[in-house]
Each structure stands twice: as C-alpha cells, then as structure tokens.
Amino acid sequence: VSGRPVYVSGVGMTPFGRHRESSPEQLGQTAVLAALADAGVAPGAVGEVFCGTGYGLPGTGQRVLRDLGLTGPPVTNVENACSSGSSAFRLAVRAVASGQVDVALALGVEHLSGLGGGTLPAAKGDVEGSVGLNGPALYAMRARRYLEATGADSKHLAMVAVKARRHGALNPYAHFRKPVSLDEVLGARMISDPLTLLMCCPTSDGAAAAVVTAAPVPGDATPIRVAASVLCSGVEEDGGRDMSWSETTARAAAQAYAAAGLGPADVDFAEVHDAFTINELMYYEALGFCERGGALGLLEHDETSLGGRIPVNPSGGLLCRGHPVGATGVAQICEAVWQLRGLAGDRQVQGARVALTHTTGGGVPNLDHLACAIHILRKEDRS
Amino acid sequence: VSGRPVYVSGVGMTPFGRHRESSPEQLGQTAVLAALADAGVAPGAVGEVFCGTGYGLPGTGQRVLRDLGLTGPPVTNVENACSSGSSAFRLAVRAVASGQVDVALALGVEHLSGLGGGTLPAAKGDVEGSVGLNGPALYAMRARRYLEATGADSKHLAMVAVKARRHGALNPYAHFRKPVSLDEVLGARMISDPLTLLMCCPTSDGAAAAVVTAAPVPGDATPIRVAASVLCSGVEEDGGRDMSWSETTARAAAQAYAAAGLGPADVDFAEVHDAFTINELMYYEALGFCERGGALGLLEHDETSLGGRIPVNPSGGLLCRGHPVGATGVAQICEAVWQLRGLAGDRQVQGARVALTHTTGGGVPNLDHLACAIHILRKEDRS
C-alpha cells in the first residue's frame, strides 16, 4: 500500500445463504449499515464508495446507497469475477492511502438466487464453457492432475470439506451450520469426477461491507492496518499447462509479503479462495504455507484447522460460509477483522495478529486467473 | 487530482458504429494497440489497467488484454452506466497520481449490437423502466419541462442535432458522417414526444483507450496534463423535482473547476454527454458555459459550434460520433487529446489549450444520476 496508512475501522455482513425474499439492495443495505455502525462513522462522512458485484444490475452500488440517503460521493461498481469484492476493497484502500478521501466504503453484493441456481453461467461466446468446461469441470481437471502428481486421493479432497464444515458450523454467518463426515463428502453426488457436491462451494446470496479510514476511529482499542493490498492478473507463459500450480496466486503472494515486510510464517490465519476443495490444497503451496507438494502433510496434521499452526478458513470459507461472488472478498475482510479483534467467538484463532485474505476470479475457459487479490491485515500495537 | 502530476500520453479508438462482425475483444484490442503506439509505450510497461463497460461480459478487460499478451498487471473492470469509461479513466489517473504505478491504461469497450438493438434494456426489477420510463421517455419529460420553463421549442432541440451532425461529418471516427437539416430532424420518426429519432443518440459499438503516465513521454512536444478528475453520484434532496436542472453535473463541475484552478470561461471546448439533444442544453447551464436559462442564446448565436466561443462536441458527441456506453467517456478523452495537440483535422478547435469532458450515467427510473464524471485536460506550456 503506497501512501498513507490505512485502517479497517468497521465491518458488517449479512449471513450468507439463500435470501430469495430479499433484494440485492436490501442485502447491501444491511451490510453497509452494520459496517458504518461498527466503525461509528456517519454515512455523511463517507468520501467514496466501491461496490463489487459479479452478476449484479448496472448501478448496483448506487441502488444500495440511494435508499440509505448515502448519495453524493463518487460510487464505482467493480466487476472482477470472484475477486469483485476484494478488488472493490483494494480501490477503497487506495482512495484513502492516496489522500483522496479520509473515509471510504467497500461493499460486495450478490444475489445468485436471481440467476436461477446451478453452476455459474458460461459467458456468451465462451466456447469451452458452453460445451461443459465450467467451474467444477475445470477444477476437476486440476484436481486430477494434482492427485496424479502428489499421490493424494479423494480422501484428501474430502478432508478439506470436512474441515470447512467443522469451522463454519461455529460461524453464525455461514451458509451451512452442520458438520459433515468424510463418508458424507465422499458419498455425495458426483459433480465432476473427482469432485462431489460437498467438495464444491454453494451458490449463495449475501453482502458484506468494510469501512476504510486514514486513522483509527476514536475508541478503537485494536486498530487494524492494511499491510498489503495486491491485485494481479494471470500470465500464461507456459500456456497454463501445469494445472496443479497457481502461478498467479504465488506471484500475488510474493508481492503482498514484500509490501507488508512479512513472510508466510508471520501469518496467523488465512481466508483462502476454496471454491472447490482442490483449490485450498493448491493455495497452501502457492501462498507459501508449506513447500510445494507439502499441502497433504499440512492437512493430515491438522495444521490448517482451528488450533493448528496456520488455520485456514476459520470462517468456513467459500465451501461452508458460502460464495455470493461479489461479496466473498469483503466477507473475508470481515472475518479477518473479527478474528484480529478477538471477537470471533467459538471459531476464534487465539492470539491472531496477522491475517491474509485471498480470492481468485476467472479460470474459465482458461486456466489463467482474471484477477487474484491478496490482502494482509495486521493488528497494531497500541502503546 | 491529488498526488503527482498525470499526463495523457497516448490515445486510440475504433470508429464508432455498427461492428456486428467484430467481437468486443477485437474492438478493445484495436483501441489499446492504437493508444500504446500513440504513446510509444510498450505493453510490458503498463502497470495497471481499468476497463469500463456497461453491458460487457465478466472479465471484459482481461479478455481484451489476453490475446495481446498484456497479462500480469492488475486489471479491474468498472461499471458505472454511461460513465463506465470515464470512471475507468479516473481510476487510471488515480493509480498514477498516487504513485502506485508510472503507466496506467484506461479502456472502454461496448458492443451494443450484441444486445439486439433498440433502447437500452430496463434492468430486471426496474418497475418504472419496465412499464416504459426508459431513457428516451425520461429525457422527453425533462425536455417538456425545459421547453415550458424557458420558452424554447422543438426547433431548439433540433438545432443541437444539426450541430452535432455538422461536426461529426468531419470526424472519421463518427457513427454518422452525413449532415442533417433542421427539417429532417423535426420530421424524423417521433420516439418520445418531443424527441424525434434524430434527437436521440444511436446505439453503437466501439472501443477507446488512453495511456496515462507520471511524466510526459519522450518526444512529446505537447504534454497534456489532467487538471481535474471528478466523479459524483446524485443527491435527491428535492426528490429530483426540478427536471430541467442537473444538480449532479453542476456539483461535479464546481469540484472540477476548483481542482483545476480554472473557471468555465477558461474552457476552450467541451465534450458533453448529449445522449438526447435536451441534455446538451441543460449541461451548457450546469457546466457554467452560460447563466441558467441562457442555453438557447448560446445555441442561437452558434457559440457552441466550431468557430464559436465555446465549441461543444466538436467530435459530433454521443448524437453523431455515437454512444457505445462504456467506450464513450474514453472516446471523449481521445477527442480532447487530439484537439489539444492540434491534430483534429477539419474539426479542429483553433488554439485549444483547455478541454472539459463530461459524462453522466443512470437516470432511470430516477432522475438522479448514478455517476457524473468530469475531466479537465490542459496543454502544458513547454519552455
């Protein structure tokens, strides 16, 4: 983050899940009001707004804000596939860091129920997608390659889902609140071999918001600073042929660690883009939480579970908290803030001081990622 | 613009019009390559990209760039209705001004032919829009109110179209290249009384791009600096009842003039959001080119024609150059740069040193504007 220090001073979100009766505007308003109240910031103090949505209507951010009377400041809607929310958050951070405004609001909204359910639709003109290379199919291919390369088997893919559900059962904002067993995950309906239904994130509705400020707000005993804010698009120098490695995530992580002056060993927990269980294993490696090929060891030794060395997705992640596309990246920020404040209840990561959040968007029809966003948040020492 | 000075060092666009045979990606690529070549900047030097599109597919910017090999840097897609392109340009300006990158690319892409033609579709759930209060209907209401308040008549509405076509006939990038007469405009098919077909902008396809840099590029004899970059959303304190006044434009203009340290009298020409002819009259007043109620006088005395005191839309504007939604704001920047460089050929505004560009997006179902963007560009004195 070049420029002034930037703090996340308030967060709020709706529970994720099916909200067929609510409009996207209502979901967004709930999140915005909660974040403003959490920060103790009046709507009139907001200098700029960024709204991430993957499938929302034109003017989604303005539609949310209008009924709140939060009108006047610049509002920009951002679309970056599954990184729409984190891309919006990054621009809010920059708006403050650059000195343009003292208070910015990031918002993510998605109402996938409005799309009718099922996998996310292939874009018009997307030849590969329209003949079946949709999200689950693509990640099934990556899973096959990863299993082949590492000697892992379906049980490992299932263990990620079991962990996500175990964590998410403790999270009142999660789409699913019930743990599942290994056998349930392995025995669930096959979606795209080897990925069963319970190895795929659900299509959820929801919204999340974060208030970003140039200084801690009055009374904030645990100011949380944005230590890194990185966005990358994928390169394809090898044609994306090594499907078991995420070059984009690795590159974004390297930039984020450099910006924060930290390394993977300094991260106390992470919220990671586990759209499918295979992703999480790949990202353990690309984020540097273990050596390449070491993900199975981390998983088998429960090191990424609550209580482990580096808990991943204490919220339940996309698999269990849910994945309302444009809201996910901002929801990760909410979880990071609650954890760093020590307010995460039964799912608290004890003594957490440094959090990493990660989303990747795109991937169909190409292995490449349209947009990988990584943020590092750090609790400041108060003296 | 807070932060470092920012220059527009290269621009490029496709001709606007019907490009049914071209993909949005191809249109975008043509514009990007032209802008990079114009700036003499290699694709690898681009540090960040913003892509404006109103109706494009998810990942539009990344789709455009992938086949150019311009992969790796952060790419963010921006949707702000008719201000999508100018909102993208503003974020490119901020990326450079803030010191984040030295070179940023702004891109606007739209392929309205893909939507099937006719007026822009009402958003799902937009009750007023779905029963007929679409763009032409809304601006017809504003026109009625304006005619009532000022004593203007349909002839004035037609004169704006005649001027636009006269200018645009000189612009090789324009959708329409043929002048029209007052009688042709008045006698055209009625779309929404009092607006005839020729008083409404066409639905066009096209793309435009601009390269933004922290310093003039080598050999740039006429560096063009961004003197103001403003985005506002509308407020509705009076419920939008005075339909003949654009509060949002007036507020954005006041901010832009203050940022540039200039006033309306310093503006040598302007590119203004004339989606319908009535708009241009309202914006003369809101931009301060005349007193409130003075627009008819400006028009009648040809002061906003080429050769007049303050030429408006020398490009032909939305009415004649065309209006591919997400591309329009960036195309205005292209026109401003060409004019300030003295390279606008038959439509050159002689001696132009200061240009203002203006887009407004939204307005349906509400009179309020979702996003009004104003930029002021200024040719620097070289000593």
Interface residues (C-beta under 8 A of the other chain):
Chain A: S2 G3 S23 G54 Y55 L57 P58 G59 Q62 L65 R66 T71 G72 P73 P74 V75 T76 N77 V78 E79 N80 A81 S87 L91 R94 A95 A97 S98 G99 Q100 G114 A123 K124 G125 D126 V230 L231 C232 S233 G234 V235 E236 R251 G361 G362 N366 D368 L370 A371
Chain B: S2 G3 S23 G54 Y55 L57 P58 G59 T60 Q62 L65 R66 T71 G72 P73 P74 V75 T76 N77 V78 E79 N80 A81 S87 L91 R94 A95 A97 S98 G99 Q100 G114 A123 K124 G125 D126 V230 L231 C232 S233 G234 V235 E236 R251 G361 G362 N366 D368 L370 A371
